[in-house]
């Protein structure tokens, strides 16, 4: 059997999974602190247009990534002020943030329509990626390897560091954490900012790795998949990694269905392939809800406003 199609699917799956993984990691940390931010899609779009503009103006991809992270964190502070300081409803505010991010990216992106930017180069010498195995191991953008590092760092922070213990305590029982002197609001502000920065980097992956041309809605709803992925993973970084690659594989099937024509559409219509990642999101969430498998892992204070006693 010719290994080339399998290798192509594997490499494409990695690229498709990376933005979901970044955004999902940020949302996981925010939710572990007790904050439900549904504005991931909006923050990703802001990160995407910021990265595109920064790359167009400077030609430095790492500067573009940093700008996207800062933009995502800045937009997340709108959500944080409204929900943490002014006690606005987290679900409604998150939805409004997505609408805001979509509109802002569309407005700013008008000046970049039809322009192309240079994407990230691989960090390893091209000679290492000539054979099939080399492509699977060495043929990626630096952001792919950064995503693996971030999974390890987030897992270490949450379960091996004092800061992670405090963050989880705030998410599980905010009143108890407050009573022993921890700043619940401060911890949640930091978690929301981290989530925004990661969503911004996830958005930056689209123009810097996947699509060097700007288009409205460039992220294609991947922010919603990232939110669902946190529940799918049971709020565990390791399972989040596996889930991101599962949804990345479904997205890859959609791309190959569009490119391959009759050989794929004979199995399912092209519209069904395009809807597959989102249908899978709904099915996974329904199964988890029915079986209550993830219920014990959800932070007890998730989505609840903090009201200090006394």
Beta strands, then each sheet from edge to edge (+ up, - down):
end
